[in-house]
Amino acid sequence: MKHLVLGIMAAALLLVTQVALAIAVPNTDYDIMIEDVELRPGVEVDLHVEVYVNEDAPCQGRTFLAVHGFAHTAATWEPFIEALFDNNPTGPVVCRVAALNLLGRGDSSLPTGLTYGELLLDDHATALLATLDGLRQRGVRPTSLISHSQGSILVQMAQQRLIDSGTNLRRRFRIRNVIMLTSVLPAELPWAFSDSGAGEGVVAAFLTNDPVLGQVIDIPDAAFPGLFFADLMGNVVSGAPTPAQVGNLGYNAPEPLNASLQLVGAAPFSRPSIDRRIFAPQRGTRLFMATFEQDVLFPPAENTELYKYLTGDNRLRRLAVVEGPETVHDLHVSDPEGLLEDIADDIDI
């Protein structure tokens, strides 16, 4: 009799828990604000996360955190997320993607205590770690990070900071996988776009003095497709958004001058320094990387060396080199379905 009562109580508790979870977890897209995040002493921001929910498979598991690239916003993830929810050829169904709006874009606030233009990549990395903390406090526990371009170096910086403090992404946040869709290279590796001075040239070309933001890199909507959707011959690919769509969809955002100089290693800054093998197997988080044949910013040869540097995997088991005439830097926006199909054999999302 005692065992019967205990069994009934356990079943009832399980049912109540399932009902509570069903009520607590929204089955449509929603927003999260993480407020009063301290970047430095006396400098605070509020962070905005857009949570996209797979309405055909809402759940608490299989949640990703997405980190966008330079001059981009969380909105640039929408085409990829829609394709991922519709059909994920790389692995199981993904339930949610939480897309972070980095500082000063979306509903993420400007910093207190200094101008937006004075922010560094280090501040973005602090914001990323604070987002992981804030999401967990709100019951959103990503098991994978997916990043693009500048977002990928921020993930590396976050992992480096955690390792330096005696932990890592797996131990601290239970992050099992990191998927980098191209990546900025750290100071330890050659990067032709930076080393040639081309990166500093882009910074100078779009430098703007804004009365509110301070000194920023502000790329006009008209120039956005040519920078991020052009092939090696300078042709904008067929799936690229028009300048009007870039503005209407909220894809474009100014970048702080200091963070931009740090990104390309222009004076007075150096590119971020990252240790070798921060994603080696003993760290507990698997690194997958995709690199694109027609990417004018990060050629596959450079990102291949980065993958080996970060993992120690010279067999390139989790590296996908995506080839084709339209495999440009922002392939996740211009052809997300094609990207997912091309990486399915090498990357488990």
C-alpha positions, 0 to 999 in steps of 0.5 A: 500500500505504501509503495502504491501511495508513493507511486501515485504521489510521484506520478502526480508530481511529474504531471504537475511539473509538466503542466507548470513547464508547459505554462511557464515556457512560451510557445511563441517568440518573446523578448528578455531584458537583462538589466543593470549589467556592469561592464566596468566599474561605473559602466552599466547596460541593459541587454536585449535578447530576442527568443525565437520559438519553434512553434512546431516543437516548443520545449525547454531543451535544444536551446541555442544562443546566437551571437551576431557579427560586426555591424549586424543585429540579432535580426540578421539571424532570422532567416537562418533560424526559420530555416533551422526550425523548418528543416534541420538536416544537421541533427535533432529538432531545435526548440529555441534560439535566443539571439543577443542584441549586442550593446546599443542595438535592438532594445539593448541600451547605450552604456552609462558612464562613457560613450558608445564609441568608447566600448571595446570588444572586451565589453561585448565579451562581458555582455555575452557572459552576463547574457548566459548568466541572465538567461539561466536565471530566467530558465533559459539554458542554452546548450549550444552557442552559434556565432558569426564573424565578430561574434565568434571572436567574442565567444573565444574571448569569453572562453579564454576569460573563463579558462583564466579564472579556472573554469570554462563554458562547459563547467560554468554554463553547460555549453556542449557545442560551439558553432562558428560560422566564420570567425575573426582571427586572434592576434596569434594568427595571420589575417590578411584583411587586417595585416594588409591595412584593409580593415583599418581602411574600412574603419576610416571610410565609415568613421562618423562622429555622432552627437549621441554615440560618439565616434562610431563606424556607421556603414550606410544601408546602401553599402551593406550588401557590397561589404557582406554579400559580395563574392571574390569578384565583387559581385553581390549574390542573388540572395542578398537583401537590398539596401532598403531591406537592410534598413527595413529589417533592422539588419544594420547597426553602428559599431563603437570605434574602439571595438572596431580598431581592436577588431582589426588591430589598428593603433592603439589596439592589438587584436584579441589574444587567444591561447592555443587549444581553448576548445580542445576535447578536455575543455568539454565543449565541441567546436564546429566551424564553417568557412565559406569559399567566397568570403572576402574577409576570412578565406577558408585557408585562414579559418582552417588554421584557426580551427586547428589552433583552437582545437588541436584537431589536425584531421579537421573532423568538425570543419566544413568548407562550404564551396560554391559561387554564392558562398559569401560572408553572410551566407546564413542570411542569403542562403540559410537552407543551402548552408544547412545542407552543405554543413550537414555532414560535418556539423551537428547543430 
